[in-house]
Amino acid sequence: MTTFPCFRETTLPRTSIDLPVSVDRDASVPLTVQLGNRLRAAMRDGTLKSGERLPSTRALARQLAVSRTVVTEAYQQLYAEGWLDGRHGSGTYVADVVVHTPSPPLASAGPAASAGPAASAGPAASAGPAVSTWPSGAAGAARSGAVPPDFPAGNGAAPAGPVIDLRPGRPWVNDYDRAAWRRAWRAAADLPPGDDPDPYGLPRLREALAEHLRKTRAVAVGPENIMVTRGTGNGLDLVAATLLRPGDRAGVEDPGYRVAGNVFAARGAEIVPCPVDRDGVVVEELPGDLRVLYTTPAHQYPLGGRLPIPRRERLLAWARRTGAIVVEDDYDAEFRYDVAPLPALHCLDPGRVVLLGTLSKSLAPDVGVGWLVAAPDLLAAVARTRHDLADRTGGPAQQAVAVLLERGDLDRHLRRMRLEYARRRAAVVDVLGPLVSGDTAGLHVMIEVPPAAVPFVVARAAERGVLVDWTESPRRSDRPRGHGLVLGYGSASLTEVRRGTTVIAELVAAWRDGEGRKGETREEPGRTGETRGERTGEDGRRQAPAGKGARR
């Protein structure tokens, strides 16, 4: 039977290596600290490579002529930091972390290079369009060893060691059922190419998606309610092109997913920021003249709230009263922890809500398949728009996804990944404890820290090879809300998550102890040089968390 390995398969050497380390008995630094520092440096510079087996504590103690306790304590410290991976009955190995080769700093960096965590993240360097109140998302390619274009090192220099990317937005794509994957694409290749793509998508896939939505989200719809898209952004753009005219007012959550604002603006709409709190969008503050409202009720991005049933009902009552269409991004609905699922908004009012979904998190962003669920008459209008725009989803990808759904391969993959993500989420909560919020669903959490601490923690973490995102001031600052770091654990291994969150915890403690308060400013990351747009100031005092959690 084919299984999904939880970790990347690695061929491990059967014999340990001779470690190029030594200790100085005459130094004032304790032997355990010396050994830990030397091993850490060897892993940073690549002398010790991922997957290599270290000598046993007894053998290394004999080599260094020290007590076994010295080696044991050094190994334990490195294991706690995520540098080592212990395997029962097998030995101690160098953990599978990404080793980064630093690039020289840009000659044109200038004063802005040291101005703050986002000083190098101006419009020219940004991984995507800059919108004032939306976080930077999951830009970057740290897993491939490249420096992300918006690398937020506080001193303008890249770290000299492994890079752990804890920014939100990407799933774990290293482990999948390769046999099922190959089988699905072989089946797609056996079919002849189509010459007249259906704007609704392949009937076979729409039927499979209807069954998938029924089982996973209790959304009881038929194929006639489903359109196959290339993902959430594509579905949102088709809805915008169908419903919006220049000058129409479109609501987006503030703070929220910046791509939604970009899509609406590209269609000529006036963007209306709509405040959110710890539970999601605040219905009482929604204006009455919106044509469309975009919302993420399953796991609000970036604050992490889950819209309660009473507020869902009030939101739909508002939509019926004002005539607005609610676009429900079912973001992160596949992954829940310790909580029961809440019904999709679309289930409560199919005629007023358009449901968007994607396989980018549950399978991989590269698949490029999602869905749009709407009432038949609205879906027909979207199909006409799609035909006029010559927009389509690739046939082979649709066929392959249909096979994965029909054979149950996707369901099995989801079950395995829910367990794996739950382990990583537990590691985050274990290390950061009460700082964590918004952790009941999804692949990211929010780490609540005082606004003034954010630049210090983000910059120092980057210098130590840990990349995180952060929340920014909302356009409307009259509502107190949570503030802090947005930490994603989808694309990092369990070992990397443990080490990265340990670094964050140490930096938050250092700031509270006064290290980061020297010369502190009220500025947030990205407020100097090329900013992402207007911002409203905050007084820097910690407030009761009104918004919790943190997207892609």
N, C-alpha and C positions, 0 to 999 in steps of 0.2 A: 504494500500500500504506500502511495506517495504521501509524504508529509511536508509540512512547511517548517524548515529549520528556524528556530528562534534567533539564531545568531549566524553571522556570515561564516561559511565553511572555510577553515584555514588548515593547511597542511603544516602540522607542528613537528619540529625536529624531535627526535627521540632522545637526543643527548643534549645536556646543557652546555652553555658556552663558558669560556674562561673570561670572567668579568675583568675589564681593564680599570679596576678601582683600587684605591689604597686609602688608608687612614693614618692620621698623624697623632700618635699617643701624646705628644708634647703640646699639642694645640689646646687652647682654652675651650674650643667648641667640643661638646660631647661627641663620643664616637658614633652614637646612633644618628645624630644630626649630620655628622660628616658623611657617613655612608649613604644616608638618604639623599643628601645634596648631590653626591657624586653619581648615584644611580639616576637621579632625576635629570641631571645634565647629560648623561649618556643617552637617555631616551629622547631628550629634546634635540640633540644634534644628530640623531640617527645611528649612533654607535650601537645602541641596542634597538633592534627593529621589532615592530609589532609581531606578536606570535612566537618570539624566541623564548625558550625556556631558561629560567634562571637556575643557578645552582641551589641545592637544598640549603637550608639554614645551617645545618651541620657542616656541609662541605665548604660554604663560604666563610664560616667562622674559623674553620681550620686554615683556609687559605690566608685570611687576614690576621690570624693569631689573636683573635678576640673571642669573647664569650659568645655563646649561641644566642643569649638574650639580646645582645647588640644587634645582631642580624635580624632576629625575629621582630624586634620593635621597629626597625627600619622598614622591613617588608610590610608590617601592619600599617604603618603610616602611609606608605606609597599605595597600598591597597585601598585605604580609606579615601585617598585623593583621586583614585581612579586610574593610576598609572599601571598597576599590576592586576592580574586576573588569576585568582586561585581556582584550581580545578581538582575536585576531590579525587584522590588516588592517582593523580597525574603530575602534580607539581605546581609551580608558580611561573606564570608567563607574563611577558610584556603585553599590556592591554592593546586592543585594536583601536588606536587613536590615529588621527590624521596628522602627519608630520608636515609642517609648512615651511617652505623655503622662502625667507623674507626677500622682498624686492626693495631696491633702493628707494628712498622717499623722492617724490616728485620735486623737481627743481623749482617748479612754479608754485609750490605750496604756499609760500609767503607766510605772513603773520596768522592767517586763518587756520593754518595747520595745527596750531596749538590752542585754538580758541575754545574748543569744546568737542564733545564726542561726535558731533556731526559736522565738524568744520570742513571735512573733505567731501561732504555729501551734498554739494550744491547742485543746481539743475544740470550742469554739464556732466557731473559724475554720477548722478542718481541712477539707480537701476530701473526707475520708472518715473512717470509723470509726478510732479510734486503738487500735492493738494494740501491746503493749510492744516486741516485738523485730522488727517488720517495718518496712522503710523506707517513706517517705511515698508512693512511687510517682510516677505521672505526673500529679498534680493540677496545675491551673493552666491559664491560657489566654494565655500570653505571645504566641503567634503572632497573636492577634487584637488585641493591644495592651492587654489588660486586666491588672491586677496580680493574680497568682494569690493565692488566699485565704491560702496559707501562705508568702507572700513572705518570704524569710529575710534581709532586710537587717539588718546588724549594728547600725545606728544608728536603726532604725525608719523610715527614709525610703527611698522608691523611687529608683532611679537616674534621672538626667536624660537618658539616651541610649537607644540601641536595647537591647532586651531579647532575649537569646539563651537559649532554654530548652534546656539540655542534660540535663534530667532524663529518666530512662528511662521507657519505657512506650508511646510513640506512634510509629507509622510515618510515612513521607512519603506524604501523600495528595494532594498538589497536582498530581501528574502521573500521568495514566492515559489509556488509549485511550478518548476520549470517544465515538467512533463505536461501539465495542464495548459500552460502558456503556449508551448509548441503545438499541442493538439488543437487549440483554438485557432491559431493562425494558419495551420495546415488546412483546417476545414474552411477557413475563409478563402484561402488560395485556390481551393478546388472549385470554387464558384466562378462563373464567368463575370467579367466586369459589366456593370450596368451602363446604359446609355441615356437614361432619363430618370435621374434621382428624384425620389418622392420627397417633397419638402417636409413632410411629417416624419420621415425616417422609414427604415425597413419595418414592415408589419411584424415580422418575426421577432425583432428586438422590442418593439413596442408591447407585444404580448408578454414577453419575458419581463420587461420592466414593470408592467402592471402587476404581475405576480410578485415581483421583488418588493414593490412598494406596499403591497397588501401585507406581506409577511413581516417586513422590517419597520414600516411606519404606520400600519393600519389605515393606509390610504386606499379606499375601495374605488378604483377607477378602472375603466376599460381602455383598450388601445386607442379608442376614438378621442380620449382626453389627453393623450401623450404625444409630444413631439420630441424627437431625438435631436439634441444640440451638441455642440462641441465643448460645452461646459457652462459654468454659471455666467461668466462674462458674456458669452455668445447669446445665451438665453435672455439675459437682461437687456442686451442691445436690441434683440428682436422685439421684445416687449416695448422698449422705449421708441423704436422706430415706428411701431404700430400705433401707440397711444399718444405720444407727445408731439406737440407742435411748437415751433419757436415761441418762447415766452411763457409756455405752461410752467407751473410750479411743481417741482418734484422734490419730495422729502427724502432725506437720508439721515441715518442715525449719526449723532454727534456726541462723542467720537464714534467713528464707524469705518467701514470698509471703503477705502478711498477710490477703488475702481468703480463703485456704484456712482459716486459723484462725477467721475470722469466720463462715464458712459452717458449719463443724463446731460451733462454739459455739452458733449459732442453732438447731441441731438437738438441743441438749442434751448434746452430747458433752463429755467431759473432754479438754482439749487437752494433748498431751504433746509438748514441744519435743524434737526429735531433732537432735543435732549434725551439722554438715557440716564437711568440710575442703576442700582445694584440688580434690579430685576429685568431691565430692558427699556424699551421705548416708553416715555412718559405720555400716556394718552391725553391727559388733561392739558398738555401744552402743545398739542398738535393743532396747527391752523386749519381753518375750515375750507381753504381754497386750493388744496393740493389735488393735482390730477393723479399722481402716483406716489406711493410711499414704499420705500425699500426698507426691509427689516430682517433681522436674524434672530427669531424668537427661540430657536433650539439651543443656541449658545452665542450670546451677543458678542460681536467682535468690535473692540478688543476687551471690553470689561468682563465678559464671561457670564452674564446673567441668563437665566432661563425664565421666559415670560410666563408668569403664573396664569392659571385658567381664568380667574376673574378678570385679569387685565386683558387677556386675549378676547374675552367676550366684550369688554368695553372698547377695545380697538376695532372689532368688527362692527359694533354699533356705531362708532364714529365713521367708519368707512361707508356704511349704508346711509347714514344721515347726510354725509357730504358728497357722496357719489365717487369717492376716490377708489382706485384699484390698489390693493395691497400686494406687493411683490415679496413673497416669502422665500428667502434664501435658507434652505434647510441645512445650513452650515453646521458641520460637526454632529449631526443628529445620529450618525452611526455609532458614535463612541460615547457611552455613558458610564458613570462610576457611582455605585451606591445610591442611585436614584432611579425611580420608575420613569418610563418614557412619558412625555406629554404629547397629546394629539397635535398633529399638524394643524396650522390655521386653516389650511385648505379643507380639512375635514369638517370644520365648523361652518364654513360658508364657501362652497365650491364656486359660486357665481361671482364672488367678490375678490377671491384670492388666486393669484398665480403662484404656483409652487415651482421653485428651481432646485435642481439637484445635480450632482456630478460624481464621477468616479475618481476624481483627482486625489482625494484623501483615502478612499476605501481601497483603491487599487494603485493608480499612479497617474500623475498629471500628464505624462506623455501619451496616455491612451487617447485623450481628446474626445471623450464621450460623456454627455450629460443628458438631462431631460428637462422638459418644461411641461407642467401639468396645468390645464385650464379648462374652463367650460368650452363645449364644442364650438359655440359661435365665436368666442374670442380666439380660440385656437385656429379657427378657419381664417380669421383676419390676420393672425400672425403668419399663417402659412402663405397667404397671398403676399404679404410683405416680404417674406423670405424668398419667394419665387421672383419677385421684382428685383431683389438685391442679388440674385444668383448665389445665395448663400446655401451651403450644404454641409453635411457631415459625411466623412469618407465611408464608402460602402464596406471595404475590408475591415475597418475598425468596428463597425456596427456588427458585422457577421461574427467576428471574433468574440466580442462581448456577449452576443447572444448565446454562443456556445458555452462560455464561462457561466452564464446564468442558468442555462437549461440543464447543464450537468451538475450544478451545485458547487462548482469550483469556487466561485466568488463567495458564496455563503461560508464555505469552509475557511477560506482565507480571512474573511472578516472575523470569524470566531477566534482564530488564532491571534490575529493582530489586536483584538480587544484585550486579550490576556497580556500580550506583550506591552501594549501601551499602558495598561493598568499597572504593571510593574514599574515602568518609568515614572508614571504619575506618583506612585507611592514613594519612590525615591526622592522626588522633588519635595513632597510634603514632609517626608522624614527629615530632610536636611533643613528646610526653610520654615517648617512649622507654621506658627501663627501669621507669618508674613504672607502666606499663600491665600488667594481667593480665586473664585471662578474655576474651581477644579472639578466640578461635578460632571463635566462633559468635555469632549474635544481633545485637542492635542496641544493646548497651551494653557497657561495660568497667568494670573497677574500677581506680581510681588509688590505689595503696597509699602512704599517708603516715602518719606517726606519729599516734596518737590525739589528742595535744595540738594538732596542727596543724589538725585538721578544723574547729573553730569559726572560727579565723582565716581559713582559705581560703574556707569557705562564705560567711561574712559579707562579706568584702572582695570576693569575686566578685560577690555580689548587688549590692553598691554600684556595681560597674562594669558591671552589666547582664547578668551571666552566672549562670544558675540551674543548680545541680547538686544531686544528692541525696547521701546518705552512708549508710554502714553504721552500725549501732548495736551495742552490746554484746549478745552472746547471753545468753539466760537462764542458760545454763550456761557459766561463764567459765573452767572448768578446762582447756579446750583452747585452746592458742594458735592464732590464725588471722589472716588478712589483715585489715587495717582501713583504711578510707579513704573516698574519694569514689566515688559511683556515677554514671558519666557516660554519658548516652544520646546517640546521634547519629542517631536515626531521623527525628525531625521537624525537624531543623535542616538548612539548606542546606550545601553544601560550604564556601562562604565563611564562613558562621556557625560551622561546626565549627572551621575553622582559627583564626578570631579568638578564639572562646571557649576553645579549648584553649591558645592562646598566653597568655591572661589567667591561666588556671589554672597554667601552668608558671611564669609570673612570680611569682605569689603563693606557690607552694611554695618557690621560690628565696628569696623575701623572708623567709619564715618561717625557713628554714634559716640565713639570714644574721643572724637575731636580731630582725628587726622584729616578728614575732608572738610572741616569747617573753617580752616585757615584761609582767609581771603575769599570765602564763599560768596557767590552772587546769586541773584534770584533768577538767573537765566536757566533755561532748559536746553537739552541737546537740540542743536539745529537753530538756535535763536540768533547766532552770530553769523556774519558773512551771508552766504546765500541761504535764506531760510525757506521753509516750505510754505510760507504765506503768513497772513496775519495771525497774531496770537494775543491773548489777553493775559495780563499778569496775574499771578497768585501771590498771596502774602507769605508763602513758605511754611506756614504753620500746618501741622498735621491735623486733619479733620476726620470726623467720624466717616468711615467708608460708606459713601452713598452709592458708589458704583464698584462692582467687584469683578475680578477676573481679567484677561486680555487677549491678529489673525494672520492671516496669511500674508 
